């Protein structure tokens, strides 16, 4: 796994929707006026995209090359 995949896995575990009360308490501790209910699912989905969406390098290697037909 590449670095971006590991970051995605970390985002998935840190921002599970179950952890919303934990993030609410953390935001209150640091006096940040953000509601975790809106932020946590977005960062959770970002983690899923980082894990499952292929990078540009992986996309290019899976595209078949456009070879010309030798019979023509």
MOGI-V370281 format. One record per residue. N is the residue number from 1. RES is the residue in one small letter. PSI is psi in whole degrees, -180 to 180 (999 if undefined). OMEGA is omega in radians with two decimals (none if undefined). D_FIRST is the distance of its C-alpha to the first C-alpha in Angstrom with 1 decimal. Layout:
n={N:N}
res={RES:RES}
psi={PSI:PSI}
omega={OMEGA:OMEGA}
d_first={D_FIRST:D_FIRST}
This chain:
n={1:2:3:4:5:6:7:8:9:10:11:12:13:14:15:16:17:18:19:20:21:22:23:24:25:26:27:28:29:30:31:32:33:34:35:36:37:38:39:40:41:42:43:44:45:46:47:48:49:50:51:52:53:54:55:56:57:58:59:60:61:62:63:64:65:66:67:68:69:70:71:72}
res={x:x:x:x:x:x:x:x:x:x:x:x:x:x:x:x:x:x:x:x:x:x:x:x:x:x:x:x:x:x:x:x:x:x:x:x:x:x:x:x:x:x:x:x:x:x:x:x:x:x:x:x:x:x:x:x:x:x:x:x:x:x:x:x:x:x:x:x:x:x:x:x}
psi={144:173:-40:-31:-39:-38:-40:-42:-41:-42:-41:-47:-38:-36:33:142:-22:-25:9:-46:-35:-45:-34:-44:-40:-41:-37:-38:-41:9:41:128:70:139:121:-19:-31:-33:-42:-48:-34:-44:-30:-46:-35:-41:-41:-42:-41:-34:-47:-21:127:151:171:-40:-40:-36:-45:-37:-20:-11:126:142:155:78:145:148:124:-17:-22:999}
omega={3.13:-3.11:-3.13:3.08:3.12:3.08:3.10:3.12:3.10:3.11:-3.13:-3.11:-3.13:-3.03:2.99:3.13:3.10:-3.08:-3.12:3.10:3.08:3.13:3.07:3.11:3.13:3.12:3.08:-3.14:-3.12:3.12:3.08:-3.07:3.12:3.08:-3.05:-3.13:-3.12:-3.06:-3.02:3.12:3.13:3.12:3.04:3.11:3.05:3.08:3.10:3.11:3.13:-3.12:-2.95:-3.14:-3.07:3.10:3.14:-3.12:3.11:3.12:-3.09:-3.11:-3.12:3.13:3.11:-3.11:-3.12:3.14:3.07:-3.12:-3.08:-3.12:-3.08:none}
d_first={0.0:3.8:6.7:8.1:6.0:7.0:10.3:10.6:10.4:12.9:15.0:15.2:16.5:18.7:20.2:21.0:24.4:25.8:25.3:27.7:30.6:28.5:27.7:31.4:32.5:30.2:31.5:35.1:34.6:33.6:36.3:34.0:35.6:32.7:32.5:29.2:29.8:29.2:26.3:24.1:23.6:22.8:20.0:18.8:18.7:17.0:14.1:14.1:14.2:11.3:9.1:11.1:12.6:11.2:11.5:14.7:13.4:11.9:15.2:17.4:16.2:17.0:20.4:23.1:25.2:28.7:30.8:34.5:36.4:38.3:41.1:42.3}
